Amino acid sequence: MSADREVPLYVDLDGSVVRTDTLWESFASALRRHPLRAFVALFALASGRAALKRRLADLGAPDVEVLPLHETLVAWLREQRAGGRHVVLATAADRVLARSIADRVGVFDEVLASDGRHNLKGRNKLAAIRDDAAGAPFDYCGNGPEDVAIFAAARRAIVVGAPQRVLREARRHAEVAAVFEPKPTWRQRLRTWFWALRPHQWLKNLLVLFPLLASFRVDEPLLVRDAFLAFVSFSLAASSGYLLNDLLDLAADRRHPRKRERAFAAGRLSVRSGFAGSAALLVASLAIAWVVGERFVATVLLYLGMTAAYSGLTKRLALFDVATLAGLYTVRVLAGGAATGIAVSFWLLAFSVFLFFSLALLKRCGELVAQLEREEDTGKGRGYSVGDLPVLQSLGIATSCAALVVLALYVQDPEVTRRYASPQILWLMLFGILVWLGRLWLDTARGRMHDDPLVYALRDRGSRWLMGALLALFGIAAVVGLPR
C-alpha cells in the first residue's frame, strides 16, 4: 500500500465510476426536455464529439445525483484516497458534467475531461495523463477497448465492468491489479433484454383479437392469420415504446422505489443500445404491419404517435395522460378491426373507452397512494399531488360504472340476443366484471395496487380466477344453447 500511495491513480468515468454513458444520458435528458432542440444539437458533431458533448450537456444534463455507480469500485477508491493516494478522474465526458459527478462521489483530487474542443478519449486521454503525471508512473482504471492502450502504458491496470475481450487484452498488455464486476455474459444480457421488453405487457395486445372474437368469425383462416400478425406487430411496437419511455424517464425512475431497478435506470443495459433496440423493434413492427395492410399500418402509426406524445408531453399533464393511456388501449381494438376488415361496433368502442379510462385512473391512484405512504406530496414528472386522490378515485369509479352500464345496454340489444346462443349468460359476465373492478379499486385504496394494474391482475389469485371464469362464460354464451 505504501508503494501504491506514491503512484497517482487515474480513473475513467463512463462505464467505470458510473454504470452508464454520460453522452447518451445527456441526449436522453435533452430529448425529454427539448425534443426538437435535441435533434438540432446533433449537428454540433460536425465540430467534433467534444462539441456535441458540450452542447448536449448544456441542453439536458442528466440528474447526476441518481446516476447508477459501480459501488464496489467507488468504495475501493475511497479506501485509496483515505490512504493518501492521489486520485484523478480522467474522462472523455464533458468537463462540466464530469466535475458535477466528481463532487457527488467525493474521492477525486483533480478532473481531466473534454472541454468542448478537445475530446479526451484514447490517445488524447493518454497524452493528458502523461502530462499531468509529468512522466512518472501511474495506474489506470477503465473498462473499454479504447482504454487498452492506456492500460499498456500504465504501471498497473484496474478493470471494471469490462467485456471479457477487453479484460483479456488488458491482461495481455498490462499487469492487472484488480477486476471489479466483470460484464454479464451474453445469456445474462439476453435475459435482461427480454424483461426490458416487458413481454407481460403483450397481453394488452390481445385486444386486437376482440373484433374477430366478437364477430364469431374465428373459423376463417385468413382473418385469424391477419389478427395474429396484428398482435405480433403491436407487441413489437409496444416494446419499442416501452424502451423509449424508459429512456426518457431515467431520472424519475431512479428516484422511484421499484422502477429504479429497471434495466436502463440501474445501468444494466446501455442507453445507446436502448435507442438502437427501440428503432429496430419499430422497423420490424412496421414491416409486419405492411404485410397486414395499409389501414392497419395507419393504426400502428397512430399508436406510435400517441406513445411518443405520451412519453414526451402528455404524461406530465393531469388527465391528458389518463386520456392518452385509455386511447392507447382503444386504438388496439380499432387496429384489430383494421387488420381483419371487421367493423368495430359502437358498443365495443364505448365499453373500451370507459373501461380503459377507469384502469388508467386506477394506475394513477395507485401511484398516489404509494406516494402518500412515503409521505411525498408529488411524483416527479407527473401532474398530480396526493391531494388529488379523492377526485381521481371518484372519477375512476364513475367511469367503471359507466363501462358496466354500456355492457348492460349491449346485453339487451336485440341483435346481440340473436347472435349469442345463450345471451342470458352475459349478465353473469357483467356481474363478474363488477366484482373484479370493485376488487381493483378496494386494493388500490388499501395500498396493494402495483404500478401497473395488469401486473397486479396477473399476480392476484382472485383476479386470475375471475378472468378465467369470464372467458369461460363468454364461450358458453357464444356456443352453448341453454334454456331461456
Secondary structure, DSSP 8 states (H G I E B T S, - for coil): -HHHHTS-EEE-TBTTTBSS-HHHHHHHHHHHH-HHHHHHHGGGGGG-HHHHHHHHHHHH---GGG--B-HHHHHHHHHHHHTT--EEEEEEEEHHHHHHHHHHH---SEEEEE-SSS---THHHHHHHHHHHTT---EEEE-SGGGHHHHHHSSEEEEES--HHHHHHHHHHS-EEEEES----HHHHHHHHHHHT-GGGGGGGGGGGHHHHHTT-TT-HHHHHHHHHHHHHHHHHHHHHHHHHHHHTHHHHHTSTTGGGSHHHHTSS-HHHHHHHHHHHHHHHHHHHHHH-HHHHHHHHHHHHHHHHHHHTGGGSTTHHHHHHHHHHHHHHHHHHHHHT----HHHHHHHHHHHHHHHHHHHHHHHHHHHHTT-SB-TT-S-BGGGHHHHHHHHHHHHHHHHHHHHHHHH-HHHHHHSSSTTHHHHHHHHHHHHHHHHHHHHHTT---SSHHHHHHH-HHHHHHHHHHHHHHHHHHH-----
